[in-house]
Amino acid sequence: MTCCSLQRQFLYFPQPASAQFGEENIRFQLDDRVLQGWVINPGQSRALIYYGGNAESIEMNIPFFRAVVPDYSVYLIPYRGYGNNPGQPTELGLYQDAMGVFQAVSENHPFIALMGRSLGSGVATYVAAEQPDRVDRLLLVTPFDSIEQVAKTIYWMLPISLLIKDRFASIERVHAIRAKTFIFIAEQDRVIPRESAEHLVAAFGSQLKNVVVVQGADHNNIAQFPVYVEGVRRALSVIPP
């Protein structure tokens, strides 16, 4: 098994775009590509950029964000190779795209929050570390310390350190993050080992404001639990808990 084939099986599961909640309504011209997606509640002074999981159809979150954070303009931009966007996903490519979108969004919003779920938590920590003075809130949902450590747990029989190329090492960036950080862990997560999430939690200092362990939730249904919904709402309130 080669490095690239391992990553295709483990990391990236691009999903086609759906128009169930409306067609894409925003486009970002980056250096070598155009990324299109959805903006919800446009025109708000505060912005939330959401980074999805590896097999997530990001637009399925539109009803959730409309209901939970109506006072934010929420940007749902599929990764390269996801939705209707061109290209092949790689760690470096996702970071480059995320920074390009962040720069464009920050031109219109003085207050920016980031939210990353699963794979997206690795993208969110990257942007938060690169823009420590411009990101106010950071929400990490079912996060990990690094993809490499998660892969070592799942593919214990393989020399993961030699095979894996895209590490998404969030734990190595914690020291550079200044944003008020909120972490949501699914109690019954069968995708991200609990110790991986707890290792990341332990690396944070005073910037970590709250950790919510959602009892009974698994990796894919955490958003269905009221304690999670209320936790997201509180984390994004004007004055967080």
Secondary structure in CASP SS format (residue, H / E / C, confidence):
PFRMAT SS
TARGET T0000
AUTHOR 0000-0000-0000
METHOD secondary structure of the structure
MODEL  1
M C 1.00
T C 1.00
C H 1.00
C H 1.00
S H 1.00
L H 1.00
Q H 1.00
R H 1.00
Q H 1.00
F H 1.00
L C 1.00
Y C 1.00
F C 1.00
P C 1.00
Q C 1.00
P C 1.00
A C 1.00
S C 1.00
A C 1.00
Q C 1.00
F C 1.00
G C 1.00
E C 1.00
E C 1.00
N C 1.00
I E 1.00
R E 1.00
F E 1.00
Q E 1.00
L C 1.00
D C 1.00
D C 1.00
R C 1.00
V E 1.00
L E 1.00
Q E 1.00
G E 1.00
W E 1.00
V E 1.00
I E 1.00
N C 1.00
P C 1.00
G C 1.00
Q C 1.00
S C 1.00
R E 1.00
A E 1.00
L E 1.00
I E 1.00
Y E 1.00
Y E 1.00
G C 1.00
G C 1.00
N C 1.00
A C 1.00
E C 1.00
S C 1.00
I H 1.00
E H 1.00
M H 1.00
N H 1.00
I H 1.00
P H 1.00
F H 1.00
F H 1.00
R H 1.00
A H 1.00
V H 1.00
V C 1.00
P C 1.00
D C 1.00
Y E 1.00
S E 1.00
V E 1.00
Y E 1.00
L E 1.00
I C 1.00
P C 1.00
Y C 1.00
R C 1.00
G C 1.00
Y C 1.00
G C 1.00
N C 1.00
N C 1.00
P C 1.00
G C 1.00
Q C 1.00
P C 1.00
T C 1.00
E H 1.00
L H 1.00
G H 1.00
L H 1.00
Y H 1.00
Q H 1.00
D H 1.00
A H 1.00
M H 1.00
G H 1.00
V H 1.00
F H 1.00
Q H 1.00
A H 1.00
V H 1.00
S H 1.00
E C 1.00
N C 1.00
H C 1.00
P C 1.00
F E 1.00
I E 1.00
A E 1.00
L E 1.00
M E 1.00
G E 1.00
R E 1.00
S C 1.00
L H 1.00
G H 1.00
S H 1.00
G H 1.00
V H 1.00
A H 1.00
T H 1.00
Y H 1.00
V H 1.00
A H 1.00
A H 1.00
E H 1.00
Q C 1.00
P C 1.00
D C 1.00
R C 1.00
V C 1.00
D C 1.00
R E 1.00
L E 1.00
L E 1.00
L E 1.00
V E 1.00
T C 1.00
P C 1.00
F C 1.00
D C 1.00
S C 1.00
I H 1.00
E H 1.00
Q H 1.00
V H 1.00
A H 1.00
K H 1.00
T H 1.00
I H 1.00
Y C 1.00
W C 1.00
M C 1.00
L C 1.00
P C 1.00
I H 1.00
S H 1.00
L H 1.00
L H 1.00
I C 1.00
K C 1.00
D C 1.00
R C 1.00
F C 1.00
A C 1.00
S H 1.00
I H 1.00
E H 1.00
R C 1.00
V H 1.00
H H 1.00
A H 1.00
I C 1.00
R C 1.00
A C 1.00
K E 1.00
T E 1.00
F E 1.00
I E 1.00
F E 1.00
I E 1.00
A E 1.00
E C 1.00
Q C 1.00
D C 1.00
R C 1.00
V C 1.00
I C 1.00
P C 1.00
R H 1.00
E H 1.00
S H 1.00
A H 1.00
E H 1.00
H H 1.00
L H 1.00
V H 1.00
A H 1.00
A H 1.00
F C 1.00
G C 1.00
S C 1.00
Q C 1.00
L E 1.00
K E 1.00
N E 1.00
V E 1.00
V E 1.00
V E 1.00
V E 1.00
Q C 1.00
G C 1.00
A C 1.00
D C 1.00
H C 1.00
N C 1.00
N C 1.00
I H 1.00
A H 1.00
Q H 1.00
F C 1.00
P H 1.00
V H 1.00
Y H 1.00
V H 1.00
E H 1.00
G H 1.00
V H 1.00
R H 1.00
R H 1.00
A H 1.00
L C 1.00
S C 1.00
V C 1.00
I C 1.00
P C 1.00
P C 1.00
END
